[in-house]
Amino acid sequence: MPGFMTTMGTTIFCAHGGQGMPTVPNPRVRIAGQPAETQLPPYAITGCPNTTPVGVPFPCVTALWATGSIRVKTAGQPLLLQDSQSLCAPTGTPQTVAVPQTRVRGI
């Protein structure tokens, strides 16, 4: 499905509310002045408040994207779309793209 492309200014959260950011920004493609995000580098999750049922901290630490753009790539890496799917480690929960830019779409 077509979706809006994500950029460094896009708000991305884990299922518990921690914020996800790419560990390696993409310097080649910019959308509205912001670097576009690619599928391959892992994302670092900060501020995840998740705990186990007995109260031991068990936060999301990293996330890997399973899907990205099929047709739009930079340096051979698919760009991320608003509806791209990911899994956080070690919890196995998804990330959510909350506020993408709304000018550029991709497939």
KASUL-V426338 format. One record per residue. RES is the residue in one letter. PSI is psi in whole degrees, 0 to 359 (* if undefined). OMEGA is omega in radians with two decimals (none if undefined). BURIAL is 1 if it has 16 or more other C-alpha atoms within 10 Angstrom, else 0. Layout:
# KASUL-V426338
res=RES psi=PSI omega=OMEGA burial=BURIAL
res=RES psi=PSI omega=OMEGA burial=BURIAL
This chain:
# KASUL-V426338
res=M psi=142 omega=3.04 burial=0
res=P psi=147 omega=3.12 burial=0
res=G psi=166 omega=3.10 burial=1
res=F psi=142 omega=3.08 burial=1
res=M psi=150 omega=3.08 burial=1
res=T psi=153 omega=3.10 burial=1
res=T psi=178 omega=3.09 burial=1
res=M psi=340 omega=3.11 burial=1
res=G psi=357 omega=-3.14 burial=1
res=T psi=138 omega=3.10 burial=1
res=T psi=122 omega=-3.13 burial=1
res=I psi=130 omega=-3.10 burial=1
res=F psi=151 omega=2.94 burial=1
res=C psi=174 omega=-3.10 burial=1
res=A psi=343 omega=-3.11 burial=1
res=H psi=355 omega=3.11 burial=1
res=G psi=2 omega=3.07 burial=1
res=G psi=147 omega=-3.08 burial=1
res=Q psi=133 omega=3.13 burial=1
res=G psi=136 omega=3.09 burial=1
res=M psi=143 omega=3.12 burial=1
res=P psi=144 omega=3.12 burial=1
res=T psi=336 omega=3.12 burial=0
res=V psi=105 omega=3.12 burial=0
res=P psi=154 omega=3.13 burial=0
res=N psi=113 omega=-3.09 burial=1
res=P psi=352 omega=-2.98 burial=0
res=R psi=323 omega=-3.06 burial=0
res=V psi=131 omega=3.10 burial=1
res=R psi=142 omega=3.06 burial=0
res=I psi=118 omega=-3.09 burial=1
res=A psi=39 omega=3.10 burial=0
res=G psi=354 omega=-3.13 burial=0
res=Q psi=140 omega=3.06 burial=1
res=P psi=136 omega=3.08 burial=1
res=A psi=152 omega=-3.13 burial=1
res=E psi=142 omega=3.13 burial=1
res=T psi=167 omega=-3.06 burial=1
res=Q psi=326 omega=-2.90 burial=1
res=L psi=316 omega=-3.10 burial=1
res=P psi=145 omega=3.08 burial=1
res=P psi=155 omega=3.11 burial=1
res=Y psi=139 omega=3.07 burial=1
res=A psi=135 omega=3.12 burial=1
res=I psi=126 omega=3.10 burial=1
res=T psi=146 omega=3.06 burial=1
res=G psi=21 omega=3.12 burial=0
res=C psi=122 omega=-3.09 burial=1
res=P psi=11 omega=-3.05 burial=0
res=N psi=140 omega=3.06 burial=1
res=T psi=163 omega=3.05 burial=0
res=T psi=169 omega=3.13 burial=0
res=P psi=338 omega=3.13 burial=0
res=V psi=8 omega=3.05 burial=0
res=G psi=8 omega=3.11 burial=0
res=V psi=131 omega=3.12 burial=0
res=P psi=133 omega=3.12 burial=0
res=F psi=66 omega=-3.03 burial=0
res=P psi=158 omega=2.95 burial=1
res=C psi=138 omega=-3.10 burial=1
res=V psi=314 omega=3.12 burial=1
res=T psi=167 omega=3.07 burial=1
res=A psi=145 omega=3.05 burial=1
res=L psi=138 omega=3.13 burial=1
res=W psi=131 omega=-3.14 burial=1
res=A psi=333 omega=-3.13 burial=0
res=T psi=157 omega=3.09 burial=1
res=G psi=193 omega=3.14 burial=1
res=S psi=139 omega=3.11 burial=1
res=I psi=324 omega=-3.02 burial=0
res=R psi=335 omega=-3.06 burial=0
res=V psi=120 omega=-3.10 burial=1
res=K psi=158 omega=2.99 burial=1
res=T psi=130 omega=-3.09 burial=0
res=A psi=35 omega=3.12 burial=0
res=G psi=1 omega=-3.12 burial=0
res=Q psi=133 omega=3.10 burial=1
res=P psi=141 omega=3.04 burial=1
res=L psi=154 omega=3.14 burial=1
res=L psi=145 omega=3.08 burial=1
res=L psi=165 omega=3.13 burial=1
res=Q psi=327 omega=-3.09 burial=1
res=D psi=16 omega=3.08 burial=1
res=S psi=148 omega=-3.09 burial=1
res=Q psi=143 omega=3.13 burial=1
res=S psi=167 omega=3.04 burial=1
res=L psi=134 omega=3.10 burial=1
res=C psi=148 omega=3.06 burial=1
res=A psi=141 omega=0.09 burial=1
res=P psi=4 omega=-3.00 burial=0
res=T psi=335 omega=-3.13 burial=1
res=G psi=13 omega=3.12 burial=0
res=T psi=160 omega=-3.13 burial=0
res=P psi=165 omega=2.95 burial=1
res=Q psi=157 omega=3.11 burial=1
res=T psi=130 omega=3.05 burial=1
res=V psi=110 omega=-3.02 burial=1
res=A psi=313 omega=-3.04 burial=0
res=V psi=89 omega=3.09 burial=0
res=P psi=167 omega=2.98 burial=1
res=Q psi=158 omega=-3.04 burial=1
res=T psi=29 omega=-3.14 burial=0
res=R psi=327 omega=-3.02 burial=0
res=V psi=129 omega=3.09 burial=0
res=R psi=157 omega=3.07 burial=0
res=G psi=169 omega=3.10 burial=1
res=I psi=* omega=none burial=0
